[in-house]
Amino acid sequence: MKFEQLTVWQRASKLTCDAYAVLANCKDFGFKDQITRSALSIPSNIAEGEERETHKESIRFLYYAKGSAGELVTQLYIGIKLKLIEPTIGLAMVKETKELAAMLAKLIKIRKQSRDKEVLI
């Protein structure tokens, strides 16, 4: 399956676009840069992992994507507290990011099971 067909990649890509849109007028360039980098890292790592040759490598990049999701959730909460992100929008983004993290955890589990089956064959 191509990474573009993965729902988790599609949703992560949309979330990244949303993060850029929400912060388009943000004057705190350090915060804006950090949050857009962590958002962009999620679909980018999913794609990179899917282009790797082995399940082991794919799993490693899915873990990176999941870590970036945790980073993004933290930054969203901080952005809300600092009034850089409107709370309703920020909390919706937190919810979406947490759902993506859960999807990544499930995909990691599936890949580990597939990897283990390959080892047994």
Sine and cosine of phi, psi and omega as CSV:
sin_phi,cos_phi,sin_psi,cos_psi,sin_omega,cos_omega
0.00,0.00,0.68,-0.73,0.05,-1.00
-0.98,0.19,0.57,-0.82,-0.07,-1.00
-0.86,0.51,-0.50,0.87,0.00,-1.00
-0.90,0.44,-0.34,0.94,0.00,-1.00
-1.00,0.05,-0.24,0.97,-0.02,-1.00
-0.96,0.28,0.80,-0.59,0.04,-1.00
-0.85,0.53,-0.63,0.77,-0.02,-1.00
-0.89,0.45,-0.62,0.79,0.04,-1.00
-0.93,0.37,-0.68,0.73,0.00,-1.00
-0.87,0.48,-0.72,0.69,-0.01,-1.00
-0.93,0.36,-0.62,0.79,0.03,-1.00
-0.91,0.41,-0.61,0.79,0.05,-1.00
-0.90,0.43,-0.67,0.74,0.04,-1.00
-0.90,0.45,-0.67,0.74,0.02,-1.00
-0.87,0.50,-0.64,0.77,0.03,-1.00
-0.88,0.47,-0.73,0.69,0.04,-1.00
-0.87,0.49,-0.64,0.77,0.03,-1.00
-0.89,0.45,-0.66,0.75,0.01,-1.00
-0.88,0.47,-0.70,0.72,0.05,-1.00
-0.88,0.48,-0.67,0.74,-0.02,-1.00
-0.91,0.41,-0.70,0.71,-0.03,-1.00
-0.89,0.46,-0.57,0.82,-0.07,-1.00
-0.99,-0.17,0.21,0.98,-0.06,-1.00
-0.82,0.58,-0.60,0.80,-0.05,-1.00
-0.97,-0.23,0.16,0.99,-0.01,-1.00
-0.93,0.36,0.78,-0.63,-0.01,-1.00
-1.00,-0.04,-0.17,0.99,0.07,-1.00
-0.99,0.11,1.00,0.04,-0.15,-0.99
-0.92,0.40,-0.51,0.86,0.05,-1.00
-0.91,0.42,-0.73,0.69,0.03,-1.00
-0.90,0.44,-0.73,0.68,-0.01,-1.00
-0.84,0.54,-0.70,0.71,0.00,-1.00
-0.89,0.45,-0.71,0.70,-0.05,-1.00
-0.91,0.42,-0.71,0.71,-0.05,-1.00
-0.94,0.33,-0.62,0.79,0.04,-1.00
-0.94,0.34,-0.54,0.84,0.07,-1.00
-0.91,0.42,-0.70,0.71,-0.01,-1.00
-0.92,0.38,-0.62,0.78,0.05,-1.00
-0.90,0.44,-0.72,0.70,-0.01,-1.00
-0.91,0.42,-0.48,0.88,-0.02,-1.00
-0.91,0.41,-0.49,0.87,-0.06,-1.00
-0.90,0.43,-0.88,0.48,-0.01,-1.00
-0.92,0.39,-0.50,0.87,0.00,-1.00
-0.90,0.43,-0.69,0.73,0.01,-1.00
-0.95,0.32,-0.55,0.83,0.09,-1.00
-0.87,0.49,-0.75,0.66,-0.01,-1.00
-0.88,0.47,-0.72,0.69,-0.02,-1.00
-0.89,0.47,-0.67,0.75,0.03,-1.00
-0.89,0.46,-0.63,0.77,-0.01,-1.00
-0.94,0.34,-0.38,0.92,0.02,-1.00
-1.00,0.05,-0.08,1.00,0.02,-1.00
-0.97,0.23,0.30,-0.95,-0.13,-0.99
-0.99,0.11,-0.40,0.92,-0.10,-0.99
-0.81,-0.58,0.36,-0.93,0.08,-1.00
-0.89,0.45,-0.58,0.81,-0.01,-1.00
-0.86,0.51,-0.72,0.70,0.02,-1.00
-0.93,0.37,-0.65,0.76,0.03,-1.00
-0.86,0.51,-0.71,0.70,0.00,-1.00
-0.87,0.49,-0.67,0.74,-0.01,-1.00
-0.85,0.53,-0.71,0.71,-0.02,-1.00
-0.96,0.29,-0.49,0.87,0.10,-0.99
-0.91,0.41,-0.60,0.80,0.09,-1.00
-0.90,0.44,-0.64,0.77,0.06,-1.00
-0.87,0.50,-0.70,0.72,0.01,-1.00
-0.88,0.48,-0.68,0.74,0.01,-1.00
-0.90,0.43,-0.64,0.77,0.06,-1.00
-0.89,0.45,-0.65,0.76,0.04,-1.00
-0.90,0.43,-0.54,0.84,0.07,-1.00
-0.90,0.44,-0.68,0.74,0.06,-1.00
-0.89,0.46,-0.65,0.76,0.05,-1.00
-0.88,0.47,-0.70,0.72,-0.01,-1.00
-0.90,0.44,-0.68,0.73,0.03,-1.00
-0.84,0.53,-0.71,0.70,0.02,-1.00
-0.86,0.51,-0.73,0.68,-0.03,-1.00
-0.92,0.40,-0.58,0.81,0.05,-1.00
-0.90,0.45,-0.72,0.70,0.03,-1.00
-0.86,0.51,-0.68,0.73,0.01,-1.00
-0.91,0.41,-0.67,0.74,0.04,-1.00
-0.87,0.49,-0.61,0.79,0.05,-1.00
-0.91,0.41,-0.73,0.68,-0.02,-1.00
-0.89,0.45,-0.57,0.82,0.01,-1.00
-1.00,0.10,0.02,1.00,-0.01,-1.00
0.90,0.45,0.48,0.88,0.10,-1.00
-1.00,0.01,-0.34,0.94,0.01,-1.00
-0.76,-0.65,0.75,-0.67,0.03,-1.00
-0.89,0.46,0.76,-0.65,-0.12,-0.99
-0.81,0.59,-0.69,0.72,-0.03,-1.00
-0.88,0.48,-0.70,0.71,0.01,-1.00
-0.93,0.38,-0.72,0.69,-0.02,-1.00
-0.87,0.49,-0.69,0.72,-0.01,-1.00
-0.93,0.37,-0.56,0.83,0.09,-1.00
-0.90,0.43,-0.62,0.78,0.03,-1.00
-0.93,0.36,-0.61,0.79,0.08,-1.00
-0.87,0.49,-0.72,0.69,0.00,-1.00
-0.86,0.51,-0.73,0.68,0.00,-1.00
-0.89,0.46,-0.67,0.74,-0.01,-1.00
-0.90,0.43,-0.66,0.75,0.04,-1.00
-0.91,0.41,-0.60,0.80,0.07,-1.00
-0.91,0.42,-0.64,0.77,0.06,-1.00
-0.89,0.45,-0.66,0.75,0.03,-1.00
-0.87,0.49,-0.64,0.77,0.04,-1.00
-0.92,0.40,-0.64,0.77,0.05,-1.00
-0.90,0.43,-0.65,0.76,0.03,-1.00
-0.90,0.43,-0.66,0.75,0.03,-1.00
-0.87,0.50,-0.66,0.75,0.02,-1.00
-0.92,0.39,-0.67,0.74,0.02,-1.00
-0.91,0.42,-0.62,0.78,0.07,-1.00
-0.87,0.49,-0.71,0.71,0.01,-1.00
-0.87,0.49,-0.70,0.72,0.02,-1.00
-0.88,0.47,-0.70,0.71,0.00,-1.00
-0.91,0.42,-0.61,0.79,0.05,-1.00
-0.90,0.44,-0.66,0.75,0.03,-1.00
-0.90,0.43,-0.65,0.76,0.04,-1.00
-0.91,0.43,-0.67,0.74,0.03,-1.00
-0.88,0.47,-0.69,0.72,-0.02,-1.00
-0.90,0.44,-0.60,0.80,0.05,-1.00
-0.91,0.40,-0.62,0.79,0.03,-1.00
-0.89,0.46,-0.62,0.78,-0.02,-1.00
-0.91,0.41,-0.58,0.81,-0.03,-1.00
-0.96,0.27,-0.40,0.92,-0.07,-1.00
-0.98,0.22,0.00,0.00,0.00,0.00
